[in-house]
Amino acid sequence: MFERISRVPFFVILMGIGSIAMIVPAGFGLSLGDFTTMRVFFYGFILFGTLTFVMGLATSGYAPKNVARSQLLSLLGAFTVLPFMLAIPFYEAVGNTTLLNAWFEMVSSLTTTGATLYDNAGRLSPALHLWRSLVGWLGGLLVWIAAISIFAPMNLGGFEVRATSITGNGGAYGAAQEARGVDAGERLTRYAVKLTPIYVALTLVLWGGLTLLGEYSYVALCHAMAVLSTSGITPIGGFYYAASGFWGEVLVFFFFVFAISRLVFSRGLAGENADGWHHDPEFRIGIALIVLASGFLFARHFVASIDTTTQTQLSDSFQAIWGAVFTVASFMTTTGFESADWIETTNWTGLPTPGLLLAGLALIGGGVATTAGGIKLLRVYALYRHSERELERLVHPSSVGGGGREARRIRRKGAYISWIFFMLFCLSIAGVMVLLSLTGVQFETAMVLAVSALSTTGPLAIVAAETPIAYSGIPDLAKVVLAMAMVLGRLETLAIIALFNPEIWRN
């Protein structure tokens, strides 16, 4: 069975998964008595399931002449064309919306951005909220599988930092040439079989834990899928209204580790010989950033509380610490959930939310081959080691860096390619800001929206600006620009540039 599936083009397989997923909101709508939503999604399952079956028969056994090109184009189509299929039942079920808005919502969900045009949660039925969460969850699973089976062999998505020394002068394209001789369908199927049970099991564990802590089962499931996929999609407005309370946030906080280090769930799958996730430089630098940023925020609020006339309470201090730690970890993993104590912290001191700090954390992002977006911690680590070595050479010009072959590779070529990606990311932000400004969006709003889209942190638009930004208030052309920016942030600039390499288009 798996052998037959591996012969079908990757995009057709994704269409089939999307069609089958429509049964979930249909069944949930039936259980709630929402027969309109149930009927729309069930008809969507029949229509697109039939279309997928026909396309599968027509393309079965098709062997692309260039596997690397085919895989990259399939991913690009998955985040741009596939959302049209996912948006049609959503558009019909909502009724009073446009197809463009529905497509934007599905692009945002599938890229795990979590930006929504429906600010009022009551406008959508519970089945539609579940559909948004499910699409985001499936997008996170797609990122897991694509990172290991597609980006790793091609040395893209952050893997180029450690692999630059063994790919020769061809860089990432040398690995792509080597990957052409490997059965791509078999590789995708093998890693999907290994990673999907882990992804599903982690979601079920978090769902069960939140339910046991008092959360409603439906809300707990949506939040569990949002945390594992780092989409930040919520049907109730976040954890401030969650019934699970403080201990629910504690449970979610420990699950953020899966967006910091890939070695927690995929050790050995990408060919690494690491000692363990606790020795992973991404995990260490991620924890360091959380501690430093949280300490800075607490010190900022603590000093402000001393200047006020109210007496500082121990419970207020603890709420300030926890609110800072949870929110910092959430935005660094590009999830975008705020702690319930985060609002209490701002009320405690009266200081505004430091949106610039949260935007910087979202830009850094999480680990390589995780569902988190941003620049990625491994690239930041490579730049840090290179800077550290350059400072040592200023003091001791004839010193030897040491650390072994891998450390030298990261400090030299790894830092070089990381700096290139960093500059491309900055240019992407500038380009998106210019395009948004041409559509009539104000400069500050354009900057926040560009960072939010490229880092795939949709909730950032609510907390980073001086006043919350509503995605529903931007022009239609700006929505298209933001959707494309989300796809660019999800696939990363180097993967898009690889499609323009003439070598990848040769038969």
C-alpha positions in Angstrom: 0.0 0.0 0.0 2.7 2.5 1.0 4.7 1.5 -2.2 1.7 2.5 -4.3 1.2 5.7 -2.5 4.9 6.6 -2.9 4.4 6.4 -6.7 1.7 9.2 -6.6 3.0 12.8 -6.9 3.5 14.5 -3.6 1.0 17.3 -4.4 -1.8 14.7 -5.2 -1.1 13.0 -1.8 -1.5 16.3 -0.1 -4.8 16.9 -1.9 -6.0 13.5 -0.7 -5.0 14.2 2.9 -6.8 17.6 2.8 -10.0 15.9 1.4 -10.0 13.3 4.1 -9.5 15.9 6.7 -12.8 17.5 5.8 -14.6 14.6 7.5 -13.5 15.9 10.9 -15.4 19.3 10.8 -18.3 17.5 9.1 -18.5 15.0 12.0 -18.0 17.7 14.6 -20.7 19.8 13.0 -23.1 16.9 13.0 -22.5 16.3 16.7 -23.3 19.9 17.5 -26.4 20.0 15.3 -24.7 22.4 12.8 -26.0 20.7 9.7 -25.0 23.5 7.3 -21.3 23.1 8.2 -21.6 19.4 8.2 -23.2 19.3 4.8 -20.7 21.7 3.2 -17.6 19.8 4.4 -19.1 16.4 3.6 -19.8 17.5 0.1 -16.3 19.0 -0.1 -14.9 15.6 1.0 -16.9 13.8 -1.8 -16.0 16.4 -4.5 -12.3 16.8 -3.8 -11.9 13.1 -2.8 -13.2 12.2 -6.3 -10.9 14.8 -7.9 -7.9 13.5 -6.0 -8.7 9.9 -7.0 -9.0 10.8 -10.7 -5.7 12.8 -10.5 -4.0 9.9 -8.7 -5.0 7.5 -11.4 -3.8 9.9 -14.1 -0.4 10.6 -12.5 0.3 7.2 -10.9 3.8 6.0 -11.7 4.9 9.5 -13.0 8.6 9.9 -12.6 9.8 13.5 -12.6 13.0 14.2 -14.6 14.3 16.4 -11.7 13.3 15.2 -8.2 14.6 18.3 -6.4 12.7 20.7 -8.7 9.5 18.6 -8.4 9.7 18.5 -4.6 10.3 22.3 -4.2 7.5 23.1 -6.7 5.2 20.7 -4.8 5.8 22.5 -1.6 5.3 25.8 -3.2 2.0 24.6 -4.7 1.0 23.1 -1.3 1.2 26.5 0.4 -0.3 28.6 -2.5 -2.7 26.4 -4.6 -3.8 23.8 -2.1 -5.4 26.5 0.2 -7.9 27.2 -2.5 -9.2 23.7 -2.1 -9.3 24.0 1.6 -10.9 27.4 1.5 -14.0 26.5 -0.7 -15.9 24.6 2.1 -14.8 27.2 4.6 -16.1 30.0 2.3 -19.4 28.2 1.8 -19.9 27.5 5.5 -19.1 31.1 6.6 -21.5 32.6 4.0 -20.8 36.3 4.5 -17.2 36.4 3.4 -15.2 36.4 0.2 -13.2 33.7 -1.4 -10.0 35.8 -1.0 -10.6 36.1 2.7 -11.1 32.3 3.0 -8.0 31.7 0.9 -6.0 34.0 3.1 -7.2 32.2 6.2 -6.2 28.9 4.9 -2.8 30.1 3.8 -2.3 31.5 7.2 -3.3 28.3 8.9 -1.4 25.9 6.6 1.8 28.0 7.0 1.3 27.8 10.8 1.2 31.7 10.9 -2.2 31.9 12.7 -3.1 35.4 11.4 -6.9 35.6 11.2 -9.3 38.0 9.5 -12.1 37.0 12.0 -11.2 39.0 15.1 -14.5 38.2 16.7 -14.3 34.5 17.6 -18.1 34.3 17.8 -18.4 35.0 14.0 -17.2 31.4 13.3 -18.9 28.3 14.4 -16.9 25.8 16.6 -16.6 23.4 13.6 -15.0 26.2 11.5 -12.6 27.0 14.4 -11.7 23.3 14.5 -11.1 23.3 10.7 -8.7 26.2 11.1 -6.8 24.4 13.9 -6.8 21.2 11.9 -5.3 22.8 8.8 -2.6 24.5 10.9 -1.9 21.1 12.6 -1.5 19.4 9.2 0.7 22.2 8.1 3.0 21.6 11.1 3.2 17.9 10.2 4.0 18.8 6.6 6.9 21.0 7.8 8.2 18.2 10.0 8.2 15.7 7.1 9.4 18.1 4.4 12.3 19.3 6.6 13.8 15.8 7.1 12.9 14.3 3.7 13.3 17.3 1.3 15.3 20.1 2.9 17.9 18.0 4.7 19.1 16.1 1.5 19.2 19.4 -0.3 21.0 21.2 2.5 18.2 23.9 2.9 16.1 25.1 5.7 19.0 25.5 8.1 20.8 22.2 7.4 23.2 24.1 5.2 24.9 25.6 8.3 26.4 22.3 9.3 26.7 20.7 5.8 28.5 23.4 3.8 31.9 21.8 4.2 30.8 18.4 2.7 28.8 19.6 -0.3 31.7 21.0 -2.2 31.6 24.1 -4.3 28.0 23.3 -5.3 26.7 24.0 -1.8 23.1 23.0 -1.4 22.8 22.2 -5.1 25.4 19.5 -4.8 23.3 17.7 -2.3 20.3 18.2 -4.6 22.2 16.5 -7.4 22.9 13.6 -5.1 19.3 13.4 -4.0 18.2 12.9 -7.6 19.3 9.3 -7.6 17.2 8.5 -4.5 13.6 7.5 -4.7 11.9 10.6 -3.4 8.5 9.0 -2.9 10.0 6.2 -0.8 12.0 8.8 1.3 8.9 10.9 1.9 6.8 7.8 2.9 9.5 6.4 5.2 9.9 9.7 7.2 6.1 10.2 7.2 5.7 6.8 8.8 8.3 7.6 11.4 7.3 11.1 12.3 3.5 11.0 12.1 2.9 8.7 15.1 5.2 10.9 17.2 3.4 14.1 16.1 -0.1 12.5 16.8 1.0 11.1 20.1 2.4 14.4 21.4 -0.9 16.1 20.4 -3.0 13.5 22.2 -0.9 13.8 25.3 -1.2 17.6 25.4 -4.9 17.4 24.6 -5.5 14.9 27.4 -3.4 16.9 29.9 -5.3 20.1 29.2 -8.6 18.3 29.5 -7.7 16.8 32.8 -6.7 20.3 34.0 -10.3 21.5 33.5 -10.2 22.8 29.9 -13.2 22.1 27.6 -12.3 19.1 25.3 -12.9 21.1 22.1 -10.8 24.1 23.2 -8.1 21.8 24.6 -7.8 20.0 21.2 -7.5 23.3 19.3 -4.9 24.6 21.7 -2.9 21.3 21.6 -2.8 21.4 17.8 -1.9 25.1 17.9 1.1 24.4 20.3 2.5 21.4 18.4 2.2 23.2 15.0 3.2 26.7 16.6 0.2 28.2 14.7 -1.3 29.9 17.7 -4.8 29.4 16.5 -7.3 29.6 19.3 -11.2 29.5 19.3 -11.5 31.6 22.5 -8.8 34.3 22.2 -5.9 32.6 23.9 -5.0 31.3 27.3 -6.3 34.4 29.1 -9.8 32.9 28.8 -8.7 29.2 29.1 -10.3 27.2 31.9 -7.0 25.2 32.5 -5.5 28.2 34.2 -1.9 28.4 35.4 -1.2 24.7 35.3 -2.4 24.5 31.7 0.2 27.1 30.8 2.9 25.1 32.6 2.0 22.0 30.6 2.1 24.0 27.4 5.4 25.6 28.3 7.1 22.2 28.4 5.8 21.4 24.9 7.5 24.4 23.5 10.7 22.4 23.6 9.6 20.6 20.4 9.8 23.9 18.6 13.3 24.7 20.0 15.3 21.5 19.1 14.6 18.9 16.5 16.7 16.4 18.3 13.9 16.0 20.9 11.7 14.1 18.4 13.9 13.4 15.3 17.4 12.4 16.6 19.3 10.5 14.0 16.8 11.0 11.2 18.9 13.7 9.6 22.2 11.9 9.9 23.5 13.7 13.0 25.6 12.0 15.6 24.6 14.3 18.5 25.0 13.3 22.1 21.4 14.3 22.9 19.0 17.2 22.7 20.3 18.6 26.0 23.7 19.1 24.3 22.2 20.6 21.2 23.4 24.2 20.7 20.0 25.2 19.5 18.4 24.1 22.8 21.1 25.8 24.9 20.9 29.1 23.1 17.1 29.0 23.1 17.0 28.5 26.9 19.6 31.3 27.3 17.5 33.7 25.2 14.3 32.8 27.2 16.1 33.4 30.5 17.8 36.7 29.4 14.6 38.1 27.8 12.4 37.1 30.7 14.9 38.5 33.2 15.1 41.8 31.3 11.3 42.1 31.2 10.9 41.3 34.9 13.6 43.8 35.9 11.9 46.4 33.8 8.6 45.9 35.5 10.1 45.5 38.9 12.0 48.8 38.7 8.8 50.5 37.5 6.8 49.0 40.4 9.3 50.5 42.9 8.6 54.0 41.6 4.9 53.6 42.0 3.0 54.2 45.2 1.6 50.7 45.4 3.5 48.1 47.4 5.0 45.2 45.5 3.5 41.9 46.5 5.3 38.5 46.2 2.4 37.1 44.2 2.6 40.0 41.8 6.3 39.3 41.3 5.7 35.7 40.6 3.0 36.5 38.1 5.4 38.9 36.4 8.1 36.3 36.2 5.8 33.6 34.9 4.0 35.9 32.5 7.3 37.0 31.0 8.8 33.4 30.7 5.7 31.9 29.1 5.1 34.8 26.6 8.8 35.0 25.7 9.0 31.3 25.0 5.8 31.4 23.1 6.9 34.2 20.7 10.4 32.8 20.3 8.8 29.5 19.1 6.5 31.7 16.8 3.4 30.3 18.5 2.2 33.7 19.7 0.2 32.8 22.8 0.2 35.3 25.7 0.1 34.2 29.3 -2.9 35.2 31.4 -0.4 36.7 33.8 1.1 38.8 31.0 -1.8 41.2 31.1 -1.6 41.3 34.9 2.0 42.2 34.6 1.3 45.3 32.5 -1.5 46.2 34.9 0.9 45.8 37.8 3.3 48.5 36.6 1.4 50.4 34.0 4.2 50.0 31.4 3.1 49.3 27.8 3.9 45.9 26.2 7.5 45.8 24.8 6.4 44.8 21.3 9.8 45.4 19.8 11.4 42.7 22.0 8.7 40.2 21.1 9.1 41.0 17.5 12.9 40.4 17.8 12.3 37.0 19.4 9.9 36.0 16.7 12.4 37.0 14.1 15.0 34.7 15.7 12.5 31.8 15.8 12.9 28.3 16.9 15.0 25.3 15.8 15.8 23.9 12.4 13.4 21.2 11.1 10.7 22.3 13.6 7.4 23.9 13.0 8.8 27.3 14.2 9.6 30.0 11.7 12.0 32.9 11.8 15.8 32.9 11.1 16.3 29.8 13.3 18.5 29.3 16.3 21.2 27.4 14.6 22.0 30.3 12.3 22.0 32.6 15.3 24.4 30.2 17.0 26.7 30.1 14.0 26.9 33.9 13.9 27.5 34.0 17.7 30.4 31.5 17.5 31.9 33.4 14.6 31.7 36.7 16.5 33.2 35.0 19.6 36.1 33.7 17.5 36.8 37.1 15.9 36.9 38.8 19.4 39.4 36.1 20.5 41.6 36.9 17.5 41.6 40.6 18.4 43.1 39.7 21.8 45.3 36.8 20.6 45.9 37.0 16.8 47.9 33.8 16.7 45.5 31.6 18.8 43.9 28.4 17.6 40.2 28.2 17.7 39.9 24.5 18.4 36.6 22.7 19.0 37.0 20.1 16.2 36.1 20.0 12.6 32.4 20.7 13.1 33.1 23.8 15.3 35.4 25.2 12.6 32.8 24.5 9.9 30.1 26.3 11.8 32.4 29.3 12.6 33.5 29.7 9.0 31.2 28.5 6.3 28.3 28.0 8.5 28.5 31.6 9.7 29.0 32.8 6.1 25.8 31.2 4.8 23.9 32.2 8.0 24.9 35.9 7.3 23.7 35.6 3.7 20.4 34.2 4.9 20.1 37.0 7.5 20.6 39.7 4.9 18.1 38.0 2.5 15.6 37.9 5.4 16.2 41.6 6.1 15.8 42.4 2.4 12.6 40.3 2.3 11.2 42.4 5.2 12.1 45.6 3.4 10.5 44.3 0.1 7.3 43.3 1.8 7.1 46.6 3.6 7.4 48.5 0.3 4.7 46.4 -1.3 2.4 46.9 1.6 3.0 50.6 1.6 2.1 50.7 -2.1 -1.3 49.2 -1.2 -2.0 52.0 1.2 -0.8 50.5 4.5 0.9 52.9 6.9 4.7 52.5 7.5 4.5 51.2 11.2 1.7 48.9 10.4 3.5 47.6 7.3 6.7 46.9 9.4 4.8 44.9 12.0 2.8 43.0 9.4 5.9 42.1 7.4 7.7 40.8 10.4 4.6 38.9 11.5 4.2 37.2 8.1 7.8 36.4 7.4 8.3 34.9 10.9 5.0 33.1 10.6 3.8 34.7 13.9 0.4 36.0 13.2 -0.5 37.1 16.7 2.5 39.4 16.7 0.3 42.0 15.0 -1.8 42.3 18.1 1.0 42.9 20.6 3.9 44.4 18.7 2.2 47.6 17.5 1.2 50.5 19.7 -2.4 49.6 19.0 -3.6 46.1 17.9 -3.6 45.7 14.2 -6.7 44.0 12.7 -6.0 41.9 9.6 -9.5 42.4 8.5 -8.9 46.2 8.0 -6.1 45.9 5.4 -6.8 46.2 1.7 -7.4 43.1 -0.4 -4.2 43.5 -2.3 -2.3 43.8 0.9 -3.8 40.4 2.0 -2.3 38.8 -1.1 1.1 40.3 -0.4 0.9 39.1 3.2 -0.1 35.6 2.1 2.9 35.4 -0.3 5.1 36.7 2.5 3.8 33.9 4.8 4.7 31.3 2.1 8.1 32.9 1.7 8.7 32.8 5.5 7.6 29.2 5.6 9.7 27.9 2.7 12.6 30.3 3.4 14.4 32.5 0.9 17.1 30.0 0.1 14.6 27.4 -1.0 12.9 29.9 -3.3 16.3 31.0 -4.7 17.1 27.3 -5.4 14.2 27.2 -7.8 15.9 30.0 -9.9 19.1 28.0 -10.2 19.5 27.0 -13.9 21.0 23.7 -12.9 17.8 22.6 -11.2 15.8 23.1 -14.4 18.1 20.9 -16.6 16.7 17.5 -17.5 
